[in-house]
Amino acid sequence: MEALFAAHPALWTVALIVSALTGALRGWLAYRTAVRREEEHTRRVELAVRHTEGAHRAAVVRAASHLAPVVTRRQR
């Protein structure tokens, strides 16, 4: 395998580009997952608050803030 990379420096370039693109894609997916998780949390709180009145709204928001975040397999 080393002889292949030594004989063809273009393979090093391709390997580095693929590695960089893979890292960028993983970072972007992690970012989008975090953004989506926050959007879903906000949506659930909005739905819960929409049907409450007065003093109960504050209690609903407090209860929602204490909920454990959703943990994916990758974060474990």
ABEGO torsion letter per residue (X at the ends): XAAAAAABAAAAAAAAAAAAAAAAAAAAAAAAAAAAAAAAAAAAAAAAAAABBEAAAAAAAAAAAABBBBBBAAAX
